[in-house]
Structure formats: C-alpha cells, structure tokens
C-alpha cells in the first residue's frame, strides 16, 4: 500500500508540474523526418536567434557582435537598460509559450537572450533599410559573405523570435528622432523591405495589406504570407498514385508555357498547355521553401507551399525534366548542373506529408494523368520515344509500317464509302 501511495504521489507531482498549452505556440523543432533529408537547411551557420540554438560553439563568435548592436540600439532609442529588461521580463511567460520545446534556461538567462536578440534584429532591419545608420567598422554589413549567411539564418524555423516582442521593443518615435529619418517607420514595413529584396519576391503590396491586419507569428510566417496568393487559384483534389514527368508530358504532346504571374503557386493546365510561373533554383530557395514547409507541417492548416513542393517533385524527376523547363524559360537554374537542380527539387518534398484532403493541385494532377492515358497521346509518346532511341534503319522500317497501316485504313474507308454509295 505504501508503494502505491508513493507512486500516486509521484505521478500527481508530474501532472501538477505540467505547463498549460498556449495557443501562441508557433516555433518548433523541425520534425526528424524532414531534418534527416538535409540537416544544413535547418541549422544556423552564423548567428543564433532565440533559445533553441543559443550557446552552440560555432555560433559563439557572433555574440559579441550582437552585444554591440544592443549597445547601439540603447543609444539610438535612449531607453534605459533596466526598463528594457523589465519590458521583456513582463512578457516572459508568453514568450516561453511560443516555443514548442521546454526552454531549460533560467529566467535571467532567457530574458538576456531575448533582449540581446531583439535589439540585434531591429538594428539589422534598420541598417539594411538606411545604410547611413551602419557604423564605419560594422563587419556584418561590410563583409558580403557574412551578411548573406546572416539573412538566411533569419529564415530558419528554429531560429525565430516571436514577432510581438520585436514590435513591443520597437520605439518608432525615438528611432526617428535620433536617426534623422523622416518617414514613418513600422516593423512590418522594415521586414517587408528586407525580405522582398533578399528573396526577390515581386508584387507583394496586396499581401502586405493583409499582413498588416493579421497576427504575424515570426519571420518564417511573414515570408510565407508574402508568397501566398491573394485568391486561391487551384482546386483541391485527391492524390493520384502516379504523375507523369515533364519529359513524359512532352512526349504526350503537352505544351509548356511560362505563366506571367507573380504568384509562384499559380499553375494551370488548360487545353493541353501546362502553365507554370518562373522558378529560380538556388540554395536560398531551398532554405526558404524547406523552412516554410517545416512550419506548415507543424503549425498550419493550409499547406500550400508543401503542396507546391509536392507537385514540382512529381513533375521534375530527372535532369531531362530540368532541361525542358529551362528551355521553356520556366526554370532558372542557379546551381549550374541540371542533375543538381533535379536533386534539389526532389529534396524539397522528401519527408513531407500531404493532408488527408489531398493536394491543392489534385485536379491538375488528375487532368495530366487523363491526358497521358488518352490512347492518341499514348501512341504519340510511344512513337516519339521509339524514334528517339532507334537507329536510322529501324526508324525507316517503322515509318514504312506506319505508312502501310495508314494506307490500309484509307483503303478500308474508301471501300466502305463505295459500298454505301451502291
């Protein structure tokens, strides 16, 4: 009986120590099924932001640099350090609840991480928008390679700060007064300027208006919102077991056309023409897409980036598929090698799961399958494939056979016509 009482007491203590689940939770560890495909796509190279990667040895050299940014931000805003600490301390419970993982740092350690990283990010956004605010010896902005690694680190799901604490610590009036900036500043506008310039996303003004009126979770959520179409342009449908590749579609007579749309997801298949917006393949794209997918797979009900990666992976299977898309100006291959581009596209979809409702491109995939299942298109694919892989004598023989078959059909039709007339 005594042992049972001890067990009950032990379990009760564990239950009482459980923290409540908060709806604010939005920063997750990347699922292992995604991480094992590409560890480097989710791991910061230069700087840790937030608690999940803080203290890692290869990121420690940036800690002094972040402190210098904090020092400059305090000077710029004339905010007392104690007031800054109290402001973040008051939000500690809400900040911790934004992370799906239990944060082991003590209260003082956690608040210190937050205040340094908040000031660092705000300073980065300000200096990128207003170059005159950078100091003469600012090695981060004076060394291109460092800045390139920095901005990509800010896109990693595990390297995020809750957006609300950035807004709470962003003092527009004091920044403007101390920096001789005439325009009205907002953190949303600074983030928009930063990421649209680095990701080269165009025509996002409509998205920006929606973002301003919604709750931004963090930078990954912000960038996902920039990519999202203002109006859904695809129809959800059940998954298909197989999907023809670009090369197979080409053999079946499908034409490919570059769609003049700023919406990456606006893929259409109408009257035998597959229209796809421009896709620029690069290391930056891989990191961006993979981390948005990781966020969708852990937090979002709508998984449009995941669905996009799924359909592109189904369509592009080999270097031949890449070459066809490049020749039609749909794909811009920044990796140089067609096989490298095909491998990267295939990696985008590795490990992701598609929602039970199916893929938002389900109807397009169904139509592509039906097109290739049409006997007329199957014959065309067979003949093209046969002629491409055959020697010249075989091609002549095949052509002769086809000619005889067509002649026979023509003769039969003529005889039927004569019989009908008589």
Secondary structure, DSSP 4 states (H G I P E B T S, - for coil): -HHHHHHHHHHHHHHHHPPPPPTT--B-PPPHHHHTT-GGGTS-SS---SSSSTT-GGGTHHHHHHHHHHHHHHHHHT--HHHHHHHHHTTHHHHHHTBSSPP-S-HHHHHHHHHHHHHHHHHHHHHHH-GGGS-TT-HHHH-HHHHHHHHHHTT-GGG---HHHHHHT--HHHHHHHHT--SPP-HHHHHHHHHHHHHT----HHHHHHHHTS---SHHHHHHHHHS-SS--S--BPPPS----HHHHHHTT-EEEEE--S-TT--EEETTEEEEE-EEE-HHHHHHHHHHHHHHHHH-S--HHHHHHHHHHHH--SHHHHHHHHHTTSEEETTS-HHHHHHHHHHHHTT----TT-BTTHHHHHHHHHHHHSHHHHHHHHHHHHHHHS-HHHHHHHHHHHHHHHHHHHHHHHHHHHHHH-
